[in-house]
């Protein structure tokens, strides 16, 4: 008889079949009882009762079902013209059934399996091809998915943005409906269930109920990490703090350092230690080792006390941090880095400084995957219209948006990898969580001030005001990006789905000073956090004048490995004089005394 290792029979001996023993039946009865007990305990817990009330409120009212259709359409968009759909869809249905019949005939005749490598990671297990039932399930899903996505483009009466929204929603639906996401249609899960005698499903149920209690999908074993002990461990001191941020100064590791220090502004929608995950991946540690006096801002996670915080406050905070570092070290200016939204804000800060005749305070500006022109800002644009903004406002009743909602939004942009992959591994396979520092950081959510978040989505993503001189202000000062003459290093990720490379490129058209654009391999995180020692990915540069990203790529030179060395040479090209690493260059030894050790307490606030 075939065992579980045979791909044509992932089930092994059927525990409920004619060979089942009394012990088998007792075991599975106990497993069912354990599952029932776990569900009952959750249902009687405060979290379970709250979830139940929410479900009743959401779905018991028939009007909610009408709202589903209304909410699916972009605000102000008329319902699609369905008059032409019958003929279009009849042709599609005919094609669909022809493909299904051909597929089934091929499987029935033994020709269903393909020798070509499976590109979709969800279906790489041999049973998806060797077993006729699962081969049919897999191929039927592929045909249905292809037809659903193709038919979105056949809907008339919708503009391109609305079609893109439908396409995005349909793709999410298709990913959610994958047979790999369900125990009875996933041969790997069935095989694991037989092998472990159901223990995987019990562990998976425990994982799922834990996530329901915390209101967030778990990607990693959080107990394996402690800030300041095995993550975010580069030595330094908090030397300055306000109600909005702490300023960390890192300890030098060389006798001499660059005279001009580096001040890093990380995004406040995430924790700053993405740049200090561990000694091998840390951009901060690497910069210190290159002889750079390095500072970073650690933003405070929003709470009710920050209900009135707006973008102006973050611009003022950046100006404050620049002035603080300059005064501490007695230097004319600083190098700056702005990552993602902090890079967008850095551009506004530079424009304000230029208007105030203070541009000389910043020697250079580096932008990590930052956008200023949001006209092509990718899939996030699909989530910004009046109805969605109103929904987000309702979720921000205490003056701040819970970071778990933002995490869910970003996860949905890559739902197959960041949601359903973990549903299968955590809930169905019952796998233990991996001790992965990047996933720990990804799940370490940060709350956002409600007023700022609303204005950011409305003014930048929806209305794209930042690139129109004078359309936005910081206080009473108008923002005009064309006044920026500060030398700029602009880094984009070739596969970035949050700040697409083509969107980042647009900053080249709005700054007047000298600019260097670098296209890095990988995406929003790995494209930035790519230490030279890892010898991963590549980057492209093109010193010829280019009007578009396509022109840049066409003439670009590819270099294997990290772009960090290129950035270091560029920084030194804007001043390479060195000074002794003593006095105020040692954290806490200047006029600003140490408040606490890095990484500080703000990064630990939830």
C-alpha positions as CSV (number, residue, x, y, z in Angstrom):
1,X,0.0,0.0,0.0
2,X,1.3,3.5,-0.8
3,X,2.6,5.5,2.1
4,X,2.5,9.3,2.8
5,X,5.8,9.8,0.9
6,X,4.1,8.7,-2.4
7,X,3.1,11.9,-4.2
8,X,0.2,10.1,-5.9
9,X,-1.2,9.3,-2.5
10,X,-0.5,11.9,0.1
11,X,-2.9,10.3,2.6
12,X,-1.1,7.1,3.5
13,X,-3.3,4.7,5.4
14,X,-6.8,6.2,6.0
15,X,-7.2,6.4,9.9
16,X,-10.9,6.1,9.5
17,X,-10.9,3.3,7.0
18,X,-11.3,-0.5,7.4
19,X,-7.8,-0.7,9.0
20,X,-8.5,1.8,11.7
21,X,-8.1,0.6,15.2
22,X,-10.0,1.5,18.3
23,X,-6.9,3.4,19.4
24,X,-7.1,5.4,16.2
25,X,-10.7,6.3,16.7
26,X,-10.1,7.3,20.4
27,X,-7.1,9.5,19.3
28,X,-9.1,11.4,16.7
29,X,-12.0,11.8,19.1
30,X,-9.6,13.3,21.6
31,X,-8.2,15.7,19.0
32,X,-11.7,16.9,18.1
33,X,-12.4,17.4,21.8
34,X,-9.2,19.4,22.2
35,X,-10.2,21.6,19.3
36,X,-13.7,22.1,20.8
37,X,-12.2,23.1,24.1
38,X,-9.9,25.6,22.6
39,X,-12.8,27.2,20.7
40,X,-15.1,27.2,23.7
41,X,-12.4,28.9,25.9
42,X,-11.9,31.5,23.2
43,X,-15.6,32.1,22.8
44,X,-16.0,32.7,26.6
45,X,-13.0,35.0,26.8
46,X,-13.4,38.8,26.6
47,X,-11.7,38.8,23.2
48,X,-14.0,36.1,21.9
49,X,-17.1,37.8,23.1
50,X,-16.0,41.1,21.5
51,X,-15.3,39.3,18.2
52,X,-18.8,37.7,18.3
53,X,-20.6,41.0,19.0
54,X,-18.7,42.6,16.1
55,X,-19.6,39.8,13.8
56,X,-23.3,40.0,14.6
57,X,-23.3,43.8,14.3
58,X,-21.6,43.5,10.9
59,X,-23.6,40.8,9.3
60,X,-27.0,40.5,11.0
61,X,-28.2,43.8,9.4
62,X,-29.3,43.0,5.8
63,X,-28.3,46.6,4.8
64,X,-24.7,45.5,5.4
65,X,-24.9,43.3,2.3
66,X,-26.0,46.2,0.2
67,X,-23.0,48.2,1.5
68,X,-20.6,45.5,0.3
69,X,-21.5,46.4,-3.3
70,X,-21.4,50.1,-2.6
71,X,-18.1,50.0,-0.9
72,X,-16.6,47.9,-3.7
73,X,-17.0,50.9,-6.1
74,X,-14.7,53.9,-5.8
75,X,-16.3,57.0,-4.3
76,X,-18.2,59.0,-7.0
77,X,-17.8,56.3,-9.6
78,X,-21.0,55.2,-11.4
79,X,-21.9,51.5,-11.5
80,X,-20.3,49.8,-14.4
81,X,-22.3,49.5,-17.6
82,X,-23.3,45.9,-17.7
83,X,-25.3,46.0,-21.0
84,X,-22.3,44.8,-23.0
85,X,-21.3,42.1,-20.6
86,X,-23.6,39.2,-21.7
87,X,-21.9,38.8,-25.1
88,X,-18.5,39.4,-23.7
89,X,-18.9,37.0,-20.8
90,X,-20.6,34.3,-23.0
91,X,-17.5,34.2,-25.1
92,X,-15.4,34.0,-21.9
93,X,-17.6,31.2,-20.4
94,X,-17.3,29.2,-23.7
95,X,-13.6,29.5,-23.6
96,X,-13.5,28.6,-19.9
97,X,-15.4,25.4,-20.4
98,X,-13.3,24.4,-23.5
99,X,-10.2,24.8,-21.4
100,X,-11.7,22.8,-18.5
101,X,-12.7,19.9,-20.8
102,X,-9.3,19.9,-22.5
103,X,-7.6,19.9,-19.0
104,X,-9.8,17.1,-17.7
105,X,-9.2,14.9,-20.8
106,X,-5.5,15.4,-20.4
107,X,-5.5,14.4,-16.7
108,X,-7.8,11.4,-17.4
109,X,-5.5,10.2,-20.1
110,X,-2.4,10.5,-17.8
111,X,-1.1,13.6,-19.5
112,X,-2.1,16.1,-16.9
113,X,1.2,16.5,-15.3
114,X,3.8,18.8,-16.8
115,X,7.5,18.3,-16.8
116,X,8.0,22.1,-16.6
117,X,9.1,23.4,-13.2
118,X,6.2,24.9,-11.2
119,X,6.7,28.6,-10.9
120,X,4.0,29.2,-8.3
121,X,5.4,28.4,-4.9
122,X,2.0,27.4,-3.6
123,X,1.9,24.3,-5.9
124,X,5.4,23.0,-5.9
125,X,4.6,19.8,-4.0
126,X,4.6,16.8,-6.3
127,X,1.1,15.8,-5.3
128,X,-0.3,18.8,-7.1
129,X,0.7,17.1,-10.4
130,X,1.1,13.4,-9.6
131,X,-2.3,12.9,-8.0
132,X,-5.2,13.3,-10.6
133,X,-7.6,14.8,-8.1
134,X,-5.2,17.5,-7.0
135,X,-3.9,18.1,-10.5
136,X,-7.5,18.8,-11.5
137,X,-8.1,21.1,-8.5
138,X,-4.9,23.1,-9.2
139,X,-5.5,23.5,-12.9
140,X,-9.2,24.3,-12.4
141,X,-8.2,27.1,-10.0
142,X,-5.7,28.4,-12.5
143,X,-8.3,28.6,-15.3
144,X,-10.9,30.2,-13.1
145,X,-8.4,32.7,-11.7
146,X,-7.3,33.7,-15.2
147,X,-10.8,34.2,-16.4
148,X,-11.9,36.2,-13.4
149,X,-8.9,38.6,-13.9
150,X,-9.4,38.8,-17.6
151,X,-13.1,39.7,-17.3
152,X,-12.3,42.7,-15.1
153,X,-10.8,44.4,-18.2
154,X,-14.0,43.7,-20.1
155,X,-16.2,45.9,-17.8
156,X,-17.2,49.1,-19.6
157,X,-17.9,52.4,-18.0
158,X,-15.0,52.5,-15.6
159,X,-11.9,54.7,-15.9
160,X,-8.4,53.2,-15.6
161,X,-8.1,53.9,-11.8
162,X,-11.5,52.3,-11.1
163,X,-10.5,49.2,-13.2
164,X,-7.2,49.0,-11.3
165,X,-9.2,49.0,-8.1
166,X,-11.4,46.2,-9.4
167,X,-8.4,44.3,-10.6
168,X,-6.7,44.7,-7.2
169,X,-9.8,43.5,-5.4
170,X,-10.2,40.6,-7.8
171,X,-6.6,39.5,-7.4
172,X,-7.0,39.5,-3.6
173,X,-10.2,37.4,-4.0
174,X,-8.4,35.0,-6.3
175,X,-5.5,34.7,-3.9
176,X,-7.8,34.1,-0.9
177,X,-9.7,31.3,-2.9
178,X,-6.6,29.3,-3.7
179,X,-7.1,25.6,-2.9
180,X,-3.7,25.7,-1.1
181,X,-5.4,27.8,1.6
182,X,-7.8,25.0,2.7
183,X,-7.0,21.9,4.5
184,X,-9.2,19.5,2.5
185,X,-7.8,20.7,-0.9
186,X,-4.1,21.0,0.0
187,X,-2.3,17.6,-0.2
188,X,0.6,18.9,1.9
189,X,-1.7,19.7,4.8
190,X,-3.5,16.3,4.4
191,X,-0.2,14.5,4.5
192,X,1.0,16.5,7.5
193,X,-2.3,15.8,9.3
194,X,-1.8,12.0,8.8
195,X,1.8,12.1,9.8
196,X,1.2,14.1,13.0
197,X,-2.2,12.5,13.7
198,X,-3.9,15.9,13.7
199,X,-1.4,17.6,16.0
200,X,-0.7,20.2,13.2
201,X,-4.3,21.3,13.2
202,X,-4.4,21.6,16.9
203,X,-1.2,23.7,16.9
204,X,-2.6,25.7,14.0
205,X,-5.9,26.4,15.9
206,X,-3.8,27.6,18.9
207,X,-1.9,29.9,16.6
208,X,-5.1,31.3,15.0
209,X,-6.8,31.9,18.3
210,X,-3.6,33.7,19.6
211,X,-3.7,36.0,16.5
212,X,-7.4,36.7,17.0
213,X,-6.7,37.7,20.6
214,X,-3.9,40.1,19.6
215,X,-5.7,41.3,16.5
216,X,-2.8,40.7,14.2
217,X,-1.4,38.0,12.0
218,X,1.8,36.6,13.6
219,X,4.8,36.1,11.3
220,X,7.5,35.3,13.9
221,X,8.2,34.0,17.4
222,X,8.4,37.3,19.2
223,X,9.8,35.7,22.3
224,X,13.1,35.2,20.5
225,X,13.9,38.9,20.3
226,X,14.6,41.6,22.9
227,X,15.4,45.2,21.8
228,X,18.8,46.2,22.9
229,X,19.9,42.6,23.5
230,X,19.8,40.7,20.1
231,X,18.2,43.3,17.9
232,X,18.9,47.1,17.6
233,X,22.2,46.5,19.5
234,X,24.6,49.1,18.0
235,X,26.1,51.0,21.0
236,X,24.8,54.5,21.5
237,X,23.0,56.9,23.8
238,X,19.7,58.9,23.7
239,X,21.0,62.4,24.1
240,X,17.9,64.5,23.4
241,X,14.1,64.0,23.4
242,X,10.9,65.8,22.8
243,X,7.2,64.7,23.0
244,X,7.6,63.5,19.4
245,X,11.1,61.9,19.1
246,X,14.3,60.8,20.7
247,X,17.7,61.5,19.2
248,X,20.2,58.7,19.4
249,X,24.0,59.3,19.0
250,X,26.0,56.2,18.2
251,X,29.4,55.6,19.7
252,X,32.4,55.9,17.2
253,X,34.6,52.9,16.6
254,X,37.4,54.7,14.9
255,X,40.0,57.2,16.2
256,X,38.9,59.8,13.5
257,X,35.5,60.5,11.9
258,X,34.2,62.6,9.1
259,X,33.8,66.2,10.2
260,X,30.3,66.4,8.8
261,X,28.0,64.1,10.8
262,X,25.1,62.0,9.4
263,X,21.5,62.4,10.7
264,X,19.0,59.7,9.7
265,X,15.2,60.2,9.6
266,X,13.4,56.8,9.5
267,X,9.7,56.5,8.7
268,X,7.4,56.9,11.7
269,X,5.1,54.3,10.3
270,X,7.7,51.7,11.3
271,X,10.4,51.3,14.0
272,X,13.8,52.9,13.2
273,X,15.7,49.7,13.8
274,X,15.0,48.4,10.3
275,X,18.4,50.0,9.8
276,X,19.9,48.2,12.9
277,X,18.5,44.7,12.8
278,X,21.7,42.9,13.8
279,X,25.4,43.5,13.4
280,X,25.6,41.9,10.0
281,X,22.6,43.8,8.5
282,X,22.9,47.1,10.3
283,X,23.3,50.2,8.1
284,X,23.9,52.2,11.2
285,X,26.7,50.0,12.5
286,X,28.3,50.0,9.0
287,X,28.1,53.8,8.7
288,X,29.8,54.1,12.1
289,X,32.5,51.6,11.0
290,X,33.2,53.8,8.0
291,X,34.1,56.7,10.3
292,X,30.8,58.6,10.2
293,X,29.4,60.3,13.3
294,X,25.9,58.9,13.1
295,X,22.7,60.0,14.7
296,X,19.1,58.7,14.2
297,X,15.7,59.9,15.2
298,X,13.5,57.4,17.0
299,X,9.8,58.5,16.6
300,X,7.3,58.1,19.3
301,X,4.3,55.8,18.6
302,X,1.2,57.9,18.6
303,X,-1.3,57.9,21.5
304,X,-4.3,60.0,22.4
305,X,-2.0,62.9,23.5
306,X,-0.8,63.2,19.9
307,X,-4.3,63.7,18.4
308,X,-3.5,67.2,17.2
309,X,-0.1,66.3,15.7
310,X,0.1,67.2,11.9
311,X,2.7,67.1,9.2
312,X,4.0,70.5,10.2
313,X,5.1,69.0,13.5
314,X,7.2,66.3,11.8
315,X,8.9,69.0,9.6
316,X,9.6,71.1,12.7
317,X,11.0,68.0,14.4
318,X,13.4,67.4,11.5
319,X,14.5,71.0,11.6
320,X,15.0,70.7,15.4
321,X,17.1,67.6,15.1
322,X,19.3,69.2,12.4
323,X,19.9,72.2,14.6
324,X,20.5,70.0,17.7
325,X,23.2,68.0,16.0
326,X,24.9,71.1,14.5
327,X,24.9,72.8,17.8
328,X,26.2,69.8,19.7
329,X,29.2,69.2,17.4
330,X,29.8,72.8,16.4
331,X,29.5,72.1,12.7
332,X,28.1,74.2,9.8
333,X,25.9,71.4,8.4
334,X,24.9,67.7,8.4
335,X,24.4,65.0,5.9
336,X,20.8,63.7,6.1
337,X,18.9,60.5,5.1
338,X,15.2,60.3,4.8
339,X,13.6,56.8,4.4
340,X,10.2,56.5,2.7
341,X,7.7,59.0,4.3
342,X,10.5,60.6,6.2
343,X,12.2,61.2,2.9
344,X,9.0,62.9,1.6
345,X,9.1,65.0,4.7
346,X,12.8,65.7,4.3
347,X,12.1,67.2,0.9
348,X,9.6,69.5,2.5
349,X,12.1,70.4,5.2
350,X,14.7,71.3,2.7
351,X,12.2,73.5,0.8
352,X,11.4,75.3,4.1
353,X,15.1,75.8,4.9
354,X,15.7,77.2,1.4
355,X,12.8,79.6,1.8
356,X,14.3,80.7,5.2
357,X,17.8,81.1,3.7
358,X,19.0,78.3,5.8
359,X,19.7,75.7,3.1
360,X,23.4,75.6,4.2
361,X,22.4,73.7,7.3
362,X,22.2,70.5,5.2
363,X,25.3,69.4,3.3
364,X,23.5,66.6,1.4
365,X,20.2,64.7,1.4
366,X,19.8,61.0,0.7
367,X,16.4,59.6,-0.1
368,X,15.7,55.9,0.5
369,X,12.7,54.8,-1.6
370,X,11.0,58.2,-1.0
371,X,8.3,59.9,-3.1
372,X,7.4,63.5,-3.6
373,X,5.3,63.1,-6.8
374,X,2.5,60.6,-6.1
375,X,0.9,60.5,-9.5
376,X,2.2,57.0,-10.1
377,X,2.5,55.8,-6.5
378,X,1.4,52.2,-7.2
379,X,-1.3,50.1,-5.5
380,X,-1.6,52.3,-2.4
381,X,-3.3,54.8,-4.7
382,X,-6.1,52.3,-5.1
383,X,-6.9,52.6,-1.3
384,X,-7.3,56.3,-1.2
385,X,-10.7,57.8,-2.1
386,X,-13.3,59.7,-0.1
387,X,-15.1,56.5,1.2
388,X,-11.9,54.8,2.3
389,X,-10.6,58.0,4.0
390,X,-13.9,58.2,5.9
391,X,-13.5,54.6,7.0
392,X,-10.0,55.3,8.2
393,X,-11.2,58.3,10.1
394,X,-13.8,56.1,11.9
395,X,-11.0,53.7,12.9
396,X,-9.1,56.7,14.4
397,X,-11.6,57.6,17.1
398,X,-9.0,58.1,19.9
399,X,-7.0,60.6,17.8
400,X,-4.6,57.9,16.4
401,X,-4.7,55.0,14.0
402,X,-3.8,51.7,15.5
403,X,-0.7,50.5,13.7
404,X,-2.2,47.0,13.2
405,X,-4.5,48.5,10.5
406,X,-1.6,50.0,8.7
407,X,0.3,46.7,8.9
408,X,-2.8,44.9,7.4
409,X,-2.8,47.4,4.6
410,X,0.8,46.8,3.7
411,X,0.4,43.1,4.0
412,X,-2.6,43.1,1.6
413,X,-0.3,44.6,-1.1
414,X,1.5,41.3,-1.1
415,X,-1.3,39.1,0.3
416,X,-0.1,35.9,-1.2
417,X,3.3,36.2,0.5
418,X,2.5,38.1,3.7
419,X,-1.0,36.7,4.5
420,X,-1.9,33.4,2.9
421,X,1.5,32.0,3.0
422,X,1.4,32.3,6.8
423,X,-2.2,31.1,7.1
424,X,-1.1,27.9,5.5
425,X,2.1,27.5,7.5
426,X,0.8,28.7,10.8
427,X,-2.8,27.5,10.9
428,X,-2.9,24.5,8.6
429,X,0.6,23.0,8.7
430,X,1.0,24.0,12.4
431,X,4.6,25.0,11.8
432,X,6.6,26.8,14.5
433,X,7.2,30.5,13.9
434,X,10.7,31.2,12.5
435,X,13.1,33.4,14.6
436,X,13.5,36.0,11.8
437,X,14.5,39.5,12.8
438,X,13.0,41.2,9.7
439,X,9.6,39.6,10.4
440,X,9.9,40.7,14.0
441,X,10.4,44.3,12.9
442,X,7.5,43.9,10.3
443,X,5.1,43.0,13.1
444,X,6.3,45.7,15.5
445,X,3.6,48.1,14.6
446,X,3.5,51.9,15.2
447,X,0.4,54.0,15.8
448,X,-0.1,57.1,13.6
449,X,-1.5,60.5,14.6
450,X,-5.0,60.6,13.0
451,X,-4.9,64.2,11.7
452,X,-1.5,63.8,10.1
453,X,-2.4,60.4,8.6
454,X,-5.6,61.8,7.0
455,X,-3.8,64.8,5.6
456,X,-1.0,62.7,4.3
457,X,-3.4,60.4,2.4
458,X,-5.6,63.2,1.2
459,X,-3.0,65.9,0.3
460,X,-0.2,63.7,-1.0
461,X,-1.6,60.5,-2.3
462,X,-5.0,61.6,-3.5
463,X,-4.4,65.2,-4.5
464,X,-0.7,65.2,-5.1
465,X,-0.2,68.7,-3.8
466,X,3.4,68.6,-2.8
467,X,4.7,69.0,-6.3
468,X,2.6,72.1,-6.9
469,X,4.6,75.1,-5.5
470,X,2.7,76.9,-2.8
471,X,-0.1,74.3,-2.5
472,X,1.1,73.1,0.8
473,X,2.5,75.0,3.8
474,X,4.4,74.3,7.0
475,X,2.9,76.8,9.3
476,X,2.7,79.9,7.2
477,X,5.7,79.0,5.0
478,X,4.8,77.7,1.5
479,X,6.6,74.6,0.3
480,X,8.2,74.8,-3.1
481,X,10.4,71.8,-4.0
482,X,12.0,73.6,-6.9
483,X,13.9,75.8,-4.5
484,X,15.9,72.9,-3.2
485,X,19.5,73.1,-4.4
486,X,20.9,70.6,-1.8
487,X,22.9,67.8,-3.4
488,X,20.7,64.7,-3.4
489,X,21.4,60.9,-3.6
490,X,18.2,59.2,-4.7
491,X,17.8,55.4,-4.2
492,X,14.9,53.3,-5.5
493,X,14.2,49.6,-5.4
494,X,13.6,47.9,-8.8
495,X,10.9,45.6,-7.3
496,X,9.5,48.1,-4.7
497,X,5.7,47.7,-4.4
498,X,5.3,50.5,-1.8
499,X,7.3,53.2,-3.5
500,X,7.6,52.1,-7.1
501,X,10.9,53.0,-8.8
502,X,9.1,55.0,-11.5
503,X,7.4,57.1,-8.8
504,X,10.7,57.6,-6.9
505,X,12.3,58.7,-10.1
506,X,10.0,61.7,-10.4
507,X,11.9,63.5,-7.6
508,X,14.6,64.0,-10.3
509,X,12.3,66.5,-12.0
510,X,11.6,68.6,-8.9
511,X,14.9,69.3,-7.3
512,X,17.3,71.9,-8.8
513,X,20.6,70.8,-7.2
514,X,23.0,68.1,-8.3
515,X,21.4,64.6,-8.1
516,X,22.6,61.0,-8.3
517,X,20.0,58.3,-9.0
518,X,20.7,54.7,-8.0
519,X,18.4,51.8,-8.8
520,X,18.9,48.9,-6.4
521,X,17.9,45.3,-6.9
522,X,15.0,44.0,-4.8
523,X,12.3,46.0,-3.0
524,X,11.3,48.5,-0.3
525,X,13.3,46.8,2.5
526,X,15.8,44.4,1.0
527,X,16.8,47.0,-1.6
528,X,17.8,49.3,1.2
529,X,19.1,46.9,3.8
530,X,21.7,45.2,1.7
531,X,25.1,45.2,3.4
532,X,28.2,44.8,1.2
533,X,29.4,41.6,3.0
534,X,26.2,39.8,1.9
535,X,27.1,40.0,-1.8
536,X,23.4,40.1,-2.7
537,X,21.5,41.7,-5.5
538,X,22.9,44.5,-7.6
539,X,22.5,48.2,-8.5
540,X,22.5,50.4,-11.6
541,X,23.9,53.8,-12.2
542,X,23.8,56.0,-15.3
543,X,25.7,59.3,-15.3
544,X,24.2,60.5,-18.7
545,X,21.3,62.9,-18.6
546,X,18.0,61.0,-18.6
547,X,14.4,62.2,-18.7
548,X,12.7,59.0,-17.8
549,X,13.5,55.9,-15.8
550,X,13.3,53.8,-18.9
551,X,16.1,56.0,-20.5
552,X,18.1,55.6,-17.3
553,X,17.8,51.8,-17.3
554,X,18.6,51.5,-21.0
555,X,22.0,53.1,-20.5
556,X,22.7,52.0,-17.0
557,X,25.8,50.2,-15.8
558,X,25.1,47.2,-13.5
559,X,27.3,46.5,-10.5
560,X,26.9,43.3,-8.4
561,X,26.3,43.6,-4.7
562,X,25.4,46.5,-2.4
563,X,25.1,50.2,-3.4
564,X,26.3,51.3,0.1
565,X,29.9,51.8,-1.1
566,X,28.7,54.0,-4.0
567,X,26.8,56.1,-1.5
568,X,29.9,56.4,0.8
569,X,32.0,57.6,-2.0
570,X,29.4,60.1,-2.9
571,X,29.2,61.4,0.7
572,X,32.9,61.8,0.9
573,X,32.8,63.7,-2.4
574,X,30.9,66.4,-0.4
575,X,33.6,66.8,2.2
576,X,36.1,64.2,3.4
577,X,37.9,66.2,6.1
578,X,38.3,64.2,9.3
579,X,38.4,65.2,13.0
580,X,39.3,63.3,16.2
581,X,36.5,61.1,17.7
582,X,36.6,62.7,21.1
583,X,34.7,65.3,23.2
584,X,31.1,65.8,21.9
585,X,31.8,63.1,19.2
586,X,31.4,60.6,22.1
587,X,27.7,60.1,23.0
588,X,26.9,62.0,26.3
589,X,30.3,63.7,26.5
590,X,29.3,67.0,25.0
591,X,26.8,69.6,26.2
592,X,23.9,67.0,25.7
593,X,24.2,64.4,28.4
594,X,23.1,60.8,28.0
595,X,19.5,60.2,28.9
596,X,19.5,56.4,28.4
597,X,21.2,53.7,26.3
598,X,20.2,53.1,22.8
599,X,17.7,52.0,21.4
600,X,15.8,54.1,24.0
601,X,12.4,53.7,25.4
602,X,10.3,55.4,22.6
603,X,11.0,52.5,20.3
604,X,9.5,50.2,23.0
605,X,6.2,52.1,23.4
606,X,3.2,50.4,22.0
